[in-house]
Amino acid sequence: MTSTSFWQATAGDWQPAATAARMLDRLFDCIIVGGGIAGISAAYALAELQPRWCVAVVDRRQVGGGATGRNAGFLIAGTADHYAVSVAKYGRTTSRDIFALTVASHRRIRDFLARHPTVDCDYLPCGSLTLAGTAREAEMLAQSVALLQEDGFDLTWIPHDPLGRGFYAAIHNPQDAGIHPIKLVRALATASGATVVEHWPVTGLEADRGTLLVHGTTGILRAERVLLALNGEAPTFASFFANKVFPKRGQIFVTAPYGRRLLDKIVYANEGYEYFRQLPDGRFLFGGGRRAFAETEVGTDETPTEAVQAHLEAFRNRHFPELTAVPVAYRWAGTMGFTDDGLPLLGQLPGYEQVWFTIACHGHGMGFSLEVGRQAAQMLIDGTPPPLFDAQRLDTPGDGG
Ligand SMILES: Cc1cc2nc3c(=O)[nH]c(=O)nc-3n(C[C@H](O)[C@H](O)[C@H](O)COP(=O)(O)OP(=O)(O)OC[C@H]3O[C@@H](n4cnc5c(N)ncnc54)[C@H](O)[C@@H]3O)c2cc1C
């Protein structure tokens, strides 16, 4: 099975500005390693917060070649957990702060698109449905929506299945949206003005006379500071991440175009373990299946598996029997970085004065994007990680916030 995503196949041509050979004698204010949504969002924020800084983004593949170009393109508020679960896990204030952060991040994407009207990234302000797959989950959703409304968020409880497809109840969030993730990340990269170097794998870092040398397979770049945005590949790069960041896989398929529009919202179901949307050209995207394959959906291999793909097709056929005969056109897998407590990890790499990281946005990196990017940029400027995501929390067992 191939693993080219629908987004990679349809993103079109894009020429980032630089080649590494022309940069070897420059001193960058910041080099960001990793051109996914986390690294590019930080570059975009740096352009606003430190417009005089000379910033480069390097990636061993293309911009958006990792999870960012392999996701479902959902801009969905909150974390993977239902809000009631989040409140039990992190407390009310932290849960509200995280939800508000994702709402703010989405607002910044809307503002970005409004300021750049020529940018086309298939942004669809369609709203989302979160569907309960069981009566127990429906109760959890009812509690979640009540808590969200009390906390000032505008979501609606639907005590039945609004799609009539075998679910129990739903939450409607009118603010959520769909997007083409690679087109978005490229547009942000261009707007950031950063020097972007693709196909430039970083092999190591070295402190040298008060600056940092960034060693790649084809040369060495020099910077005042470095931001690692490596997601699930972080443990391969530095052993510090080995017991903190865990690479988990997710899989998706996209069908050939279907002639009728059956769905106008992005949809999460079964506690987020299954999700689907109908794309603007009529295709259906189905993803997830990790709950049934928790033991095997780990690591960084981006090859889809027959077992998970069959599970996803069975899910589609059960809830959308009219799509059973529609051929599948794309199948792929992607790697997410997870932490034990479900939150992103920002901080400073021990042993280096000026090496920072922003890693592990779990299954919601598009939702977290611009706000976590802003916090990462602020961390580079202030030298202080944001309290909510500070990696030092993992050194304090039992302190859930
Ligand atoms: C199947 C799937 C579905 C998902 N659906 C959604 C969704 O709908 N909505 C949502 O919000 N989130 C979703 N996610 C999660 C989201 O995609 C991630 O949280 C987000 O993309 C992470 O961004 P990132 O920049 O941290 O990582 P990545 O996009 O993985 O970027 C990391 C980059 O680092 C580069 N790199 C690694 N090592 C090196 C090195 N040594 N040198 C140079 N470069 C290096 C990689 O090439 C890669 O481009 C999904 C994820 C998957 C896998």
The ligand as an SDF file (V2000), in Angstrom:
LIG
                    3D

 53 58  0  0  0  0  0  0  0  0999 V2000
   -3.8980   10.3270   10.7560 C   0  0  0  0  0  0  0  0  0  0  0  0
   -3.8360   11.6250   11.5030 C   0  0  0  0  0  0  0  0  0  0  0  0
   -4.9530   12.4390   11.5760 C   0  0  0  0  0  0  0  0  0  0  0  0
   -4.9070   13.6530   12.2650 C   0  0  0  0  0  0  0  0  0  0  0  0
   -5.9630   14.5020   12.1850 N   0  0  0  0  0  0  0  0  0  0  0  0
   -5.8660   15.7370   12.7450 C   0  0  0  0  0  0  0  0  0  0  0  0
   -6.8840   16.7040   12.5400 C   0  0  0  0  0  0  0  0  0  0  0  0
   -7.8030   16.5090   11.7640 O   0  0  0  0  0  0  0  0  0  0  0  0
   -6.7970   17.9030   13.1970 N   0  0  0  0  0  0  0  0  0  0  0  0
   -5.7150   18.1740   14.0150 C   0  0  0  0  0  0  0  0  0  0  0  0
   -5.7110   19.2470   14.6490 O   0  0  0  0  0  0  0  0  0  0  0  0
   -4.7000   17.2940   14.1610 N   0  0  0  0  0  0  0  0  0  0  0  0
   -4.7430   16.1000   13.5250 C   0  0  0  0  0  0  0  0  0  0  0  0
   -3.7100   15.2280   13.6390 N   0  0  0  0  0  0  0  0  0  0  0  0
   -2.5560   15.6250   14.4430 C   0  0  0  0  0  0  0  0  0  0  0  0
   -1.7080   16.6590   13.7100 C   0  0  0  0  0  0  0  0  0  0  0  0
   -1.4650   16.2360   12.3880 O   0  0  0  0  0  0  0  0  0  0  0  0
   -0.3980   16.8360   14.4790 C   0  0  0  0  0  0  0  0  0  0  0  0
   -0.6730   17.1680   15.8260 O   0  0  0  0  0  0  0  0  0  0  0  0
    0.4320   17.9570   13.8770 C   0  0  0  0  0  0  0  0  0  0  0  0
    0.5280   17.8410   12.4920 O   0  0  0  0  0  0  0  0  0  0  0  0
    1.8160   17.9410   14.4920 C   0  0  0  0  0  0  0  0  0  0  0  0
    2.5650   18.9500   13.8630 O   0  0  0  0  0  0  0  0  0  0  0  0
    4.1300   19.0050   14.0790 P   0  0  0  0  0  0  0  0  0  0  0  0
    4.6330   20.1410   13.3050 O   0  0  0  0  0  0  0  0  0  0  0  0
    4.4160   18.9190   15.5290 O   0  0  0  0  0  0  0  0  0  0  0  0
    4.6520   17.6140   13.4850 O   0  0  0  0  0  0  0  0  0  0  0  0
    4.9500   17.1480   11.9870 P   0  0  0  0  0  0  0  0  0  0  0  0
    3.9620   17.6640   11.0420 O   0  0  0  0  0  0  0  0  0  0  0  0
    5.1170   15.6630   12.0780 O   0  0  0  0  0  0  0  0  0  0  0  0
    6.3240   17.8380   11.6600 O   0  0  0  0  0  0  0  0  0  0  0  0
    7.5680   17.3940   12.1770 C   0  0  0  0  0  0  0  0  0  0  0  0
    8.5680   17.6120   11.0710 C   0  0  0  0  0  0  0  0  0  0  0  0
    9.8820   17.3430   11.5630 O   0  0  0  0  0  0  0  0  0  0  0  0
   10.6330   16.8500   10.4900 C   0  0  0  0  0  0  0  0  0  0  0  0
   11.8320   16.1870   11.0130 N   0  0  0  0  0  0  0  0  0  0  0  0
   11.8750   15.1390   11.8560 C   0  0  0  0  0  0  0  0  0  0  0  0
   13.1470   14.8270   12.1430 N   0  0  0  0  0  0  0  0  0  0  0  0
   13.9230   15.7100   11.4640 C   0  0  0  0  0  0  0  0  0  0  0  0
   15.3290   15.9060   11.3640 C   0  0  0  0  0  0  0  0  0  0  0  0
   16.2060   15.1320   12.0140 N   0  0  0  0  0  0  0  0  0  0  0  0
   15.7940   16.9020   10.5800 N   0  0  0  0  0  0  0  0  0  0  0  0
   14.9280   17.7110    9.9030 C   0  0  0  0  0  0  0  0  0  0  0  0
   13.5860   17.5730    9.9770 N   0  0  0  0  0  0  0  0  0  0  0  0
   13.0980   16.5780   10.7550 C   0  0  0  0  0  0  0  0  0  0  0  0
    9.6870   15.8950    9.7860 C   0  0  0  0  0  0  0  0  0  0  0  0
   10.0730   15.6430    8.4640 O   0  0  0  0  0  0  0  0  0  0  0  0
    8.3600   16.6510    9.9000 C   0  0  0  0  0  0  0  0  0  0  0  0
    8.0540   17.3890    8.7410 O   0  0  0  0  0  0  0  0  0  0  0  0
   -3.7220   14.0230   12.9510 C   0  0  0  0  0  0  0  0  0  0  0  0
   -2.5930   13.2050   12.8860 C   0  0  0  0  0  0  0  0  0  0  0  0
   -2.6350   12.0220   12.1570 C   0  0  0  0  0  0  0  0  0  0  0  0
   -1.3910   11.1950   12.0500 C   0  0  0  0  0  0  0  0  0  0  0  0
  1  2  1  0
  2  3  1  0
  2 52  2  0
  3  4  2  0
  4  5  1  0
  4 50  1  0
  5  6  2  0
  6  7  1  0
  6 13  1  0
  7  8  2  0
  7  9  1  0
  9 10  1  0
 10 11  2  0
 10 12  1  0
 12 13  2  0
 13 14  1  0
 14 15  1  0
 14 50  1  0
 15 16  1  0
 16 17  1  0
 16 18  1  0
 18 19  1  0
 18 20  1  0
 20 21  1  0
 20 22  1  0
 22 23  1  0
 23 24  1  0
 24 25  2  0
 24 26  1  0
 24 27  1  0
 27 28  1  0
 28 29  2  0
 28 30  1  0
 28 31  1  0
 31 32  1  0
 32 33  1  0
 33 34  1  0
 33 48  1  0
 34 35  1  0
 35 36  1  0
 35 46  1  0
 36 37  1  0
 36 45  1  0
 37 38  2  0
 38 39  1  0
 39 40  1  0
 39 45  2  0
 40 41  1  0
 40 42  2  0
 42 43  1  0
 43 44  2  0
 44 45  1  0
 46 47  1  0
 46 48  1  0
 48 49  1  0
 50 51  2  0
 51 52  1  0
 52 53  1  0
M  END
$$$$
